[in-house]
């Protein structure tokens, strides 16, 4: 199974914000969309960074509520780990675990084309295990 399989199931929509967006606006967007991260992009195709709930919590501990007035660019993670649609879900799971990240933008042909969360990866793996178990039960009952 590869990342493309996840994107076919969940869709390729990616919520992005511009680097100059205020953290307060980004927090509102995260809550409204029930997501844990937004990709920071000037044009919706190139990745400038990513802002996650973890980035916000760390900044809150360091700066208090004044962080809400800052721009997303001041808090975002700039070294963004990405994957490709052809990457295996097993490899992505390992990468997310090793790097301790929960959101990975999908990049193809020089442009952002999706985002995968750890929840998407877990759901994909559970669906795969369920299908395998069902197939084995079917095989056993018809053998």
C-alpha positions in Angstrom: 0.0 0.0 0.0 1.3 3.5 -0.8 0.5 7.1 0.0 -1.6 7.4 -3.2 -4.0 4.9 -1.7 -4.6 7.2 1.3 -5.0 10.2 -0.9 -7.6 8.4 -3.0 -9.6 7.7 0.1 -9.3 11.0 1.9 -8.8 13.4 -0.9 -6.0 15.8 -1.9 -7.3 19.0 -0.3 -4.7 20.8 1.7 -5.4 23.7 4.0 -2.7 26.4 3.6 -2.0 29.8 5.0 0.3 32.5 3.9 3.5 33.2 6.0 2.1 36.6 7.1 -1.1 35.1 8.5 -1.4 35.8 12.2 -1.1 32.9 14.6 -4.6 33.9 16.0 -6.1 33.4 12.5 -4.2 30.1 12.1 -5.5 28.8 15.5 -9.0 29.7 14.5 -8.6 27.8 11.2 -7.2 24.7 12.9 -10.2 24.6 15.2 -12.8 25.4 12.5 -11.4 22.7 10.2 -10.6 20.2 13.0 -7.1 19.7 11.9 -3.7 19.5 13.7 -1.5 21.4 11.2 -1.6 23.8 8.3 0.9 24.0 5.5 2.5 27.5 5.1 2.6 28.4 1.5 2.7 31.7 -0.5 1.2 30.1 -3.6 -0.5 26.9 -2.6 2.1 24.8 -4.5 5.4 25.5 -2.8 6.0 24.7 0.9 7.4 27.5 3.0 6.8 25.6 6.3 4.3 23.9 8.4 2.5 25.0 11.6 1.3 22.4 14.0 -0.5 22.4 17.3 2.8 21.3 18.8 4.5 24.5 17.4 1.8 26.6 19.0 2.0 24.9 22.4 5.7 25.3 22.5 5.5 29.0 21.6 2.7 29.4 24.2 5.0 28.1 26.9 7.8 30.4 25.8 5.9 33.6 24.8 2.5 33.4 26.4 -0.6 34.8 24.7 1.4 37.5 22.8 2.2 34.7 20.3 -1.3 35.2 18.9 -0.2 38.5 17.4 2.8 37.0 15.7 2.9 35.8 12.1 2.8 32.1 11.3 6.3 32.6 9.8 7.6 33.3 13.3 6.5 29.9 14.6 6.4 27.5 11.7 8.7 24.6 11.3 10.8 25.4 8.2 12.5 22.1 7.7 9.4 20.2 6.4 9.6 16.5 5.8 7.6 15.5 2.7 6.7 12.3 1.0 5.6 11.3 -2.5 2.4 9.5 -3.6 4.5 6.5 -4.6 6.0 6.1 -1.1 4.9 3.1 0.9 2.7 3.6 3.9 5.1 1.4 5.9 8.0 3.7 5.1 5.9 6.7 5.9 4.9 5.2 9.2 8.6 4.6 10.1 9.5 8.2 9.1 6.7 9.7 11.2 7.8 7.6 14.2 11.5 8.3 13.8 11.0 12.0 13.3 8.2 12.3 15.8 5.9 14.1 13.3 2.2 13.8 12.8 1.7 15.5 9.5 3.5 15.0 6.2 2.8 17.1 3.1 2.7 15.1 -0.1 4.8 16.6 -2.9 4.8 15.5 -6.6 6.1 17.1 -9.8 7.3 20.1 -7.8 4.0 20.9 -6.2 2.0 20.2 -3.0 -0.6 17.6 -3.8 -1.9 16.4 -0.4 -1.2 15.9 3.2 -1.2 12.8 5.3 -1.6 12.7 9.1 -0.7 9.9 11.5 -4.5 9.3 11.8 -4.7 8.7 8.1 -1.8 6.2 8.3 -3.3 4.4 11.2 -6.7 4.2 9.5 -5.1 2.9 6.3 -3.2 0.2 8.3 -6.3 -0.9 10.2 -8.3 -1.1 6.9 -5.5 -3.2 5.4 -5.4 -5.6 8.4 -9.2 -5.9 8.4 -9.2 -6.7 4.7 -6.4 -9.3 5.2 -8.4 -10.9 8.1 -11.6 -11.0 6.1 -9.7 -12.6 3.1 -8.2 -15.3 5.4 -11.6 -16.0 6.9 -13.1 -16.3 3.5 -10.3 -18.6 2.4 -10.7 -20.8 5.4 -14.5 -21.2 5.1 -14.2 -22.1 1.5 -11.2 -24.4 1.7 
